[in-house]
Amino acid sequence: MTKLMLYLLWGARVVAAVIMLQTLFFKFTGAAESVYIFSTLGVEPWGRIGAGVVELIASILILLPRTSWVGAGLALGVMLGAIGSHLTILGIAVQGDGGYLFVLALVVAVCSLIVLVLTRTQWLLVLTGVVASVSGAKSSRLNV
């Protein structure tokens, strides 16, 4: 990996983690905007707390080199849910924020994709092992 790619990887990891960690305060303290969002989605308070826990785990994992791809995958999943909620239920702007939360979700999603692309050798190796393991188990069951 070139120095530029390494800087890009670290930058994407830090930006995604900082954004997710920063929003945890609002989720875990029950800030009015967070309560409004998750009430509108019909999952208050457990959806808010659950999303916060997953974002906390993703933030920690994305900062650790060996698990950054796992954190990026978790973060991407949560952000795709957030983006989908904005596009279908909440609207781009929530309570007059001018689309700020929507943009933050997009930034975290893009950063997560960058991490996944730059760490693809790690997770493709794991994926290949899982697929080989599953197909090996299926073939052994067929031979019984």
N, C-alpha and C positions, 0 to 999 in steps of 0.2 A: 504494500500500500504506500503510495507516495505521501510526502509530507502534506501536500494540499488536501488530499483525500482524508488524511488523519485529522487535520484541522476541521474539515467539513464535518466529519463524523462526530468529533467532540463538540463542535458548535451546535449541531443538531440535537445531540443528547442533552446538552446543558439547557438550551432554549426550551425544549419540550419539558424537561423536568422542572425548570423554574416556573413555567406557566402553570403546570399542573399543581405543583406545591403551593403556589401563590393562591390558587382558587380553593384550596382545602380549607383555609380559614373561614371562608364564606359558607362552605358546605357544612363544616362541623360545628359552627356557631349558630347555624340556623338563620343566617342573614335573610332579610325580607325578600331579596331578589331570588335567592336560591330556593326558598320555600315556595315562592310564586311559581318558579319554573317547574319544580317537581310536583306541585299541586296541580298545575295545568296538565301535566303528563299523567296525573293520577297515581303517582308512586311516592308521595310524601308520607312519612319521612324516610322509609326504608330505601327507596331509590336514591335519594340524596346521600344518605350515609353509605350505602353500598357503592355508589359511584365514587365517593370520596375515598373509601378503602381501596378500591381497585386502582384509582389514580395514585394513591400513596405507594402502593406496591409497585406499580408501573414506574413511578418516578425513581424509586430506589433501584429497581432492576435495570433501568435504562442507563443509569450512571455507572454501573459496574461493567467493565469490559466483557467479561465472560457471559453475562446475562443481558446485555444491552438489547439484543434482538428479541428476547422474551418481553422485556419492558416495552419495546417499540411495538410489538404485536398487540399487547394489552392496551397500550395507549391508542393505537390506531383503531382498535375495536370500539373503545369508549368514545373516541372522537367521531367515528362514523355514526354512532348512535346519536351523539349530540348534534351533528350536522343534519342528520335525517330528521331529528325532532324540530330543529329550526326551520327546515324547509317544508315540513308537513303540518306541524301543529303550532309551534311557538311564533313563527315568523323570524325574519332576519334580525330585526331590532326587538329587544325585550325590555319592556318598561322604559322606553326612551333612551336605551344605551347606544343607539346609533349603529347597532350591529357589532359592537365591541366583543361580546362573548362569542358570536359566530366567527369573527375573524380569528380570535384566539384558538378556537377549535380547529379552524383551517390550518393555522400555523403549526399546531401540535401534530395534526395529521400529516402535513408535508414533512415536518422534521422526522416523524416516525417512519415515513416511507424512505427518506434518505438513509436513516439508520438501517432499515431492512435491506435496502439495496447494497449498502457498503459492507454489511455483515452477512451477505448471502452465503458465503462459503461455510459459515458456522451453522446456520439453520438448515441449509440444504443437506449438509452432512447428517444432521439429526433426522431430518425428514426422510432421507434415503434409508437410514438405519431402521426407522419405524416402519416404512413401507416394506423393507426386506423382511423384517420380523413378522409383520402381519401376514405377508404372502407365504412365508415359510410355515407359519402356524396353520394357515388354511390348507396348504398342500399336505402337511402331515396329518391333518384331520381327514383328508380325502383318502389317504393311503391306509387308514386304519380299518 
